């Protein structure tokens, strides 16, 4: 095997070969680098601009990965008494929006804190998000713009009118968002992929919660509710910013899953009520939960006027979907039954609902994933809440793809080699930059080596 490997790699030394020919020769060579291996580069020979690598395969971790995001806590506090929940993730999986809090009955203070995580394995860094009132320091982050991660949205105490909780946006610093009737009360729940449209809820002067949309110009617009309904909320917006989704009360007093413009009642799974929590890039696929004929709520996927019941996991009776990939084919959420801890799930059209604790048992050990609240545009990265046996309840970032699998088809093959060569010398293809496997900012020989090391492996 070693001889065939070295022969294939030496083919790269011919300067007369274009990238496509290099790819063709490597792809046709009968070599295979198998197993879990760490590559030691014995020698590097440069011929012009082409690098030849002579390698020995020893040990490489060829698997998906889980990153635990510790809860924030006041200085000197026992971190085990605090929880963190991850809600949003960027397309490249490098930034996560999270908030930490101290649950009752342990709580001795009103501690809520928004956090931005920057993940560049093996380095993981948490940045504390500021609040409107530094002395109070209360904030929570609920979403992050998928492309670039330059905008985070949420809520903070200490609004401009006094002691109240206001919708906010973090860019360079924190900014309080307006409300249509200047009550300064509300929460920003979702943001479009480029950060130009934000949606959420505000409290009006009559004491009703109303759905609201903010534009990058600081314009705030009441989205309206179903006829006869006083209240509503917008929880997410499509990646392109055109389709907010959420819930509205109707004339009968039931909360219904809706989308805007409208609002348009999406219907239910036979029950009275429901909410929409996530939307695909263009808003043609919407996910959430609805009560059923039998009563317990089930996760749904709505498209082209049809609401599909996604069911539940074994030994559970309830489920809810919270987010969906850009193409609408990967849905995440949680399933549970009364008085039990939930289990995070992923749903696809081909595999149905999968328990993430089962699919990724090989990397979780005794840890548990209790809920999945966000998914990246291509479905690779999933964030949510879990229980780490070494640290307690906390947020997580799950990378569901294998190292070297650039297009996410489950195998490392010719397509992945071609992707590396096509992006050579760049930072990778926007927005996810999957070709930059080691996340050092450039697609180069190190990334190519990783693909070679796992060539023809599947997971």
C-alpha positions in Angstrom: 0.0 0.0 0.0 2.8 2.4 0.9 4.4 2.0 -2.5 1.2 2.7 -4.3 0.6 5.7 -2.2 4.0 7.2 -2.9 3.6 6.5 -6.6 0.3 8.3 -6.7 1.7 11.3 -4.8 4.8 11.6 -7.0 2.5 12.0 -10.0 1.8 15.5 -8.6 5.4 16.5 -9.4 4.9 16.8 -13.1 4.6 20.5 -13.8 3.1 19.9 -17.2 0.0 18.6 -15.6 -3.0 21.0 -15.1 -5.1 20.7 -12.0 -7.6 18.6 -13.8 -4.9 16.2 -15.1 -3.4 16.0 -11.6 -6.8 15.1 -10.3 -7.3 12.5 -13.0 -4.0 10.8 -12.3 -4.5 10.8 -8.6 -8.0 9.5 -9.0 -6.9 6.7 -11.3 -4.1 5.5 -9.1 -4.8 2.3 -7.2 -3.9 3.6 -3.7 -5.8 3.7 -0.5 -4.9 5.3 2.8 -7.1 3.5 5.3 -8.0 3.6 8.9 -7.6 6.0 11.7 -4.2 7.5 11.1 -1.9 10.4 11.9 0.3 11.5 9.0 3.9 12.3 9.6 5.5 14.0 6.7 8.9 12.4 6.1 10.0 14.7 3.3 8.7 17.5 1.2 10.1 18.1 -2.3 9.0 21.2 -4.3 9.2 21.3 -8.0 8.1 24.8 -9.0 4.8 25.4 -7.4 3.8 21.7 -7.0 4.4 20.0 -3.6 5.3 16.3 -3.5 4.6 14.6 -0.2 6.1 11.3 0.9 4.1 10.2 3.9 3.6 7.4 6.4 0.2 6.7 7.8 0.1 6.1 11.5 -3.0 7.4 13.2 -5.7 9.8 12.2 -9.0 10.5 13.8 -11.5 9.8 11.0 -14.8 10.7 12.6 -17.3 13.3 13.4 -16.8 15.6 16.4 -18.6 17.1 19.3 -17.6 20.4 20.9 -19.0 21.3 24.3 -19.6 24.9 25.0 -19.3 25.7 28.7 -21.8 27.9 30.5 -20.7 31.4 31.6 -21.0 32.2 35.3 -20.1 35.1 37.6 -16.5 35.1 38.9 -16.1 32.7 41.8 -19.3 30.8 41.1 -19.7 27.1 40.9 -20.0 26.5 37.1 -21.9 23.2 37.6 -24.9 25.2 38.9 -25.2 27.0 35.5 -26.6 25.9 32.1 -25.9 27.0 28.6 -27.9 26.6 25.4 -26.6 27.0 21.8 -29.2 28.4 19.4 -27.5 29.5 16.2 -24.5 28.6 14.1 -22.8 30.0 11.0 -22.5 28.2 7.7 -18.9 27.3 8.3 -19.5 26.1 11.9 -16.9 28.6 13.3 -19.3 30.8 15.3 -22.1 29.9 17.6 -24.6 32.1 19.5 -25.3 30.8 23.0 -26.7 32.0 26.3 -26.0 30.9 29.9 -28.3 31.1 32.9 -28.7 29.7 36.4 -31.9 27.6 36.6 -34.3 27.6 39.5 -34.3 26.6 42.3 -30.5 27.0 42.4 -30.7 30.6 41.2 -29.6 33.2 43.8 -29.4 36.0 41.2 -30.9 37.0 37.9 -28.0 35.7 35.8 -28.4 35.5 32.0 -25.5 36.1 29.7 -25.2 36.0 25.9 -22.0 34.4 24.5 -20.4 34.3 21.0 -18.2 31.2 20.6 -15.5 31.1 17.9 -14.5 27.5 17.1 -11.3 26.8 15.3 -10.2 23.3 16.6 -8.3 22.8 18.7 -8.9 26.3 19.8 -12.4 27.3 21.2 -12.9 30.8 22.5 -15.9 32.4 24.2 -16.6 36.1 23.9 -19.0 37.7 26.5 -21.7 39.7 24.8 -22.3 43.1 26.4 -25.6 44.2 27.8 -27.5 47.5 27.7 -26.9 48.0 31.4 -23.3 46.9 32.3 -24.2 47.0 36.0 -27.1 44.5 35.5 -25.3 42.5 32.8 -28.4 40.5 31.7 -28.5 39.3 28.1 -29.3 36.3 25.9 -28.3 35.5 22.3 -30.8 33.5 20.2 -29.5 33.6 16.6 -26.5 34.6 14.5 -26.3 35.5 10.8 -25.3 32.4 8.9 -23.0 34.0 6.5 -20.0 35.6 8.3 -21.6 35.6 11.7 -21.3 39.4 11.9 -24.8 39.9 13.4 -26.1 38.3 16.6 -29.6 39.0 17.9 -31.3 38.5 21.3 -32.5 40.4 24.3 -30.9 42.5 27.1 -32.0 44.2 30.3 -31.5 47.9 30.8 -33.4 49.5 27.9 -33.3 53.2 27.1 -36.6 53.8 28.9 -35.5 52.3 32.2 -35.7 48.9 33.8 -37.1 46.7 31.0 -36.0 43.9 28.6 -35.4 45.1 25.1 -34.7 43.5 21.7 -31.0 43.9 20.7 -28.5 43.4 18.0 -24.8 42.8 18.4 -22.5 43.9 15.6 -19.4 45.7 16.8 -21.2 46.5 20.0 -24.7 46.2 21.3 -27.6 48.1 19.8 -31.2 48.4 21.1 -33.8 47.8 18.4 -36.8 50.0 18.1 -40.4 48.9 18.7 -43.3 50.2 16.7 -44.9 52.1 19.5 -41.7 52.9 21.5 -42.4 50.6 24.5 -38.8 49.3 24.3 -40.0 45.8 25.3 -39.3 42.7 23.2 -37.0 40.0 22.0 -35.2 39.5 18.7 -35.5 35.8 17.9 -34.1 35.3 14.4 -31.9 36.9 11.7 -31.5 36.4 8.0 -28.3 34.8 6.5 -26.7 38.2 5.8 -28.0 39.9 8.9 -30.1 42.5 7.1 -33.5 41.3 8.4 -34.3 40.5 12.1 -37.6 39.2 13.5 -39.0 38.8 16.9 -41.7 40.0 19.3 -42.5 43.2 21.1 -44.9 44.3 23.8 -47.2 47.0 22.7 -48.8 49.7 24.8 -52.0 47.6 25.3 -49.9 44.8 26.9 -50.1 42.4 23.9 -47.1 40.6 22.4 -46.9 41.4 18.7 -44.8 40.0 15.9 -42.2 42.4 14.5 -39.6 42.7 11.7 -36.6 44.9 11.8 -34.7 46.1 8.7 -31.0 47.0 8.7 -32.1 50.7 8.4 -33.5 50.4 12.0 -37.0 50.4 10.7 -39.4 48.3 12.8 -42.6 46.9 11.3 -45.6 45.2 13.1 -46.2 42.1 11.0 -49.8 41.8 12.0 -51.8 38.8 13.3 -54.6 36.5 12.1 -58.1 38.2 11.9 -59.5 38.6 15.4 -56.2 37.6 17.0 -54.5 40.1 19.5 -51.1 38.6 19.7 -48.3 36.8 18.0 -44.5 36.3 17.6 -42.0 35.8 14.8 -39.3 33.2 15.7 -37.3 32.9 12.5 -36.9 34.3 9.0 -35.9 32.6 5.8 -32.3 32.8 4.8 -33.1 35.4 2.1 -35.0 37.5 4.6 -38.3 37.4 2.8 -40.4 35.0 4.8 -40.8 35.4 8.6 -42.4 32.5 10.5 -43.9 32.2 13.9 -47.3 32.1 15.5 -50.5 34.1 15.9 -53.6 33.8 17.9 -56.8 33.5 15.9 -60.3 34.8 16.7 -61.0 31.6 18.8 -58.0 32.3 21.0 -55.8 29.4 19.6 -52.2 30.0 18.7 -51.6 28.9 15.1 -48.4 28.4 13.1 -48.1 31.2 10.5 -45.8 32.7 7.9 -45.6 36.2 6.6 -46.4 38.2 4.4 -50.0 37.7 5.6 -50.0 36.2 8.0 -51.0 32.9 6.5 -52.3 30.1 8.8 -50.4 27.0 8.0 -53.0 24.7 9.6 -52.2 21.9 12.1 -51.8 18.2 12.3 -55.5 17.8 13.4 -55.2 19.7 16.8 -56.0 23.2 17.8 -52.6 24.8 17.9 -49.0 25.1 16.8 -46.0 27.3 16.2 -43.5 27.6 13.3 -39.9 27.9 14.4 -37.7 27.6 11.3 -37.6 28.3 7.6 -35.5 27.2 4.6 -33.5 29.6 2.5 -36.5 30.8 0.4 -39.2 30.0 3.0 -40.8 27.3 0.9 -40.1 24.8 3.7 -41.2 25.6 7.3 -40.8 23.6 10.4 -42.3 23.7 13.9 -44.7 21.8 16.0 -48.5 21.2 16.1 -50.9 19.5 18.4 -52.4 16.3 17.0 -55.8 14.7 17.0 -54.7 12.7 20.0 -53.4 15.8 21.8 -49.6 15.6 22.1 -47.6 17.9 19.9 -45.6 16.5 17.0 -42.9 18.1 14.9 -44.0 19.1 11.4 -42.5 20.0 8.0 -44.7 22.2 5.9 -44.2 22.7 2.1 -46.5 23.7 -0.8 -49.6 23.7 1.4 -49.0 20.3 2.9 -48.1 19.8 6.6 -46.2 16.6 7.2 -46.1 14.9 10.6 -42.5 14.0 11.4 -43.5 11.6 14.2 -41.5 10.9 17.3 -38.6 8.8 18.5 -39.2 5.4 20.1 -40.3 5.6 23.7 -41.4 9.3 23.3 -44.8 10.8 22.6 -44.0 14.4 21.8 -41.6 16.2 19.4 -40.9 19.7 18.1 -38.8 20.9 15.2 -36.8 24.1 15.7 -34.7 24.6 12.5 -34.2 23.4 9.0 -31.3 23.5 6.4 -31.3 25.9 3.5 -32.7 23.3 1.1 -35.4 22.2 3.5 -34.2 18.6 3.7 -32.5 18.4 7.1 -34.7 19.2 10.2 -33.5 19.3 13.8 -35.4 19.4 17.1 -36.2 17.3 20.1 -38.5 14.5 21.1 -39.6 13.7 24.6 -42.4 12.3 26.8 -43.9 13.8 29.9 -41.5 14.3 32.8 -38.5 13.1 30.9 -35.4 14.7 29.5 -35.6 15.2 25.7 -33.5 13.6 23.0 -32.1 15.6 20.1 -33.2 14.4 16.6 -32.3 14.9 13.0 -34.9 14.2 10.3 -34.3 13.7 6.5 -36.6 12.6 3.8 -34.6 9.3 3.3 -33.9 8.4 6.9 -36.8 9.8 8.7 -36.3 10.9 12.4 -33.0 9.8 13.9 -31.9 10.0 17.5 -28.6 11.9 17.5 -27.6 10.1 20.6 -27.8 6.8 18.7 -26.2 8.0 15.4 -23.3 9.6 17.1 -22.9 7.3 20.1 -19.3 6.6 19.1 -18.3 10.2 19.9 -20.6 10.9 22.8 -19.6 8.3 25.4 -21.9 8.8 28.4 -22.9 12.3 27.3 -26.5 13.1 26.1 -27.9 15.5 23.5 -31.2 16.6 24.8 -32.3 19.1 22.1 -31.2 20.5 18.7 -32.1 24.1 18.2 -30.1 25.1 15.1 -28.5 23.7 12.0 -26.1 25.2 9.5 -27.2 26.1 5.9 -26.0 22.8 4.5 -27.0 20.7 7.5 -23.4 19.8 8.5 -23.3 21.5 11.9 -26.0 21.2 14.6 -26.2 23.1 17.8 -28.3 22.7 20.9 -28.3 21.6 24.5 -26.9 18.5 26.1 -25.5 16.9 29.2 -21.8 16.5 29.5 -20.9 14.0 32.2 -17.8 16.0 33.1 -19.5 19.4 33.3 -23.2 19.1 33.5 -25.9 20.7 31.2 -24.4 22.8 28.4 -24.5 23.8 24.8 -22.9 21.7 22.0 -21.7 22.0 18.5 -21.9 18.8 16.5 -20.0 18.3 13.3 -21.8 15.5 11.5 -19.4 15.1 8.5 -16.2 13.1 8.4 -12.8 14.7 7.9 -12.1 15.0 4.2 -15.7 14.7 3.1 -16.0 18.1 1.5 -19.4 17.7 -0.2 -21.1 15.8 2.6 -22.1 12.7 0.6 -20.7 10.4 3.3 -17.6 9.3 1.5 -14.2 10.7 0.7 -13.7 10.3 -3.0 -12.8 11.9 -6.4 -15.3 14.7 -5.9 -13.6 15.8 -2.7 -10.1 15.7 -4.3 -11.4 17.9 -7.2 -12.9 20.3 -4.7 -9.6 20.8 -3.0 -7.7 21.4 -6.3 -10.4 23.8 -7.6 -10.2 25.9 -4.4 -6.4 25.7 -4.1 -4.8 28.9 -2.7 -8.1 30.4 -1.7 -9.9 30.5 1.6 -12.5 28.1 0.2 -15.9 28.4 -1.4 -18.4 30.7 0.3 -20.2 30.5 2.6 -19.1 27.3 4.3 -15.4 27.0 3.1 -15.4 23.3 3.6 -12.3 22.9 1.4 -10.3 24.5 4.2 -10.5 21.4 6.3 -8.1 22.4 9.0 -9.6 25.9 9.2 -6.3 27.8 8.9 -7.7 30.3 6.3 -6.2 28.8 3.1 -6.8 25.7 1.0 -3.4 24.1 0.6 -1.3 20.9 0.9 -2.4 20.3 4.5 -6.0 20.1 3.4 -5.1 18.0 0.4 -3.2 15.6 2.6 -6.3 15.1 4.8 -8.4 14.1 1.8 -5.7 11.7 0.6 -5.5 10.2 4.1 -9.1 9.3 4.0 -9.6 8.5 0.3 -12.4 6.0 -0.4 -13.4 5.9 3.3 -17.1 6.3 4.1 -18.9 7.0 7.3 
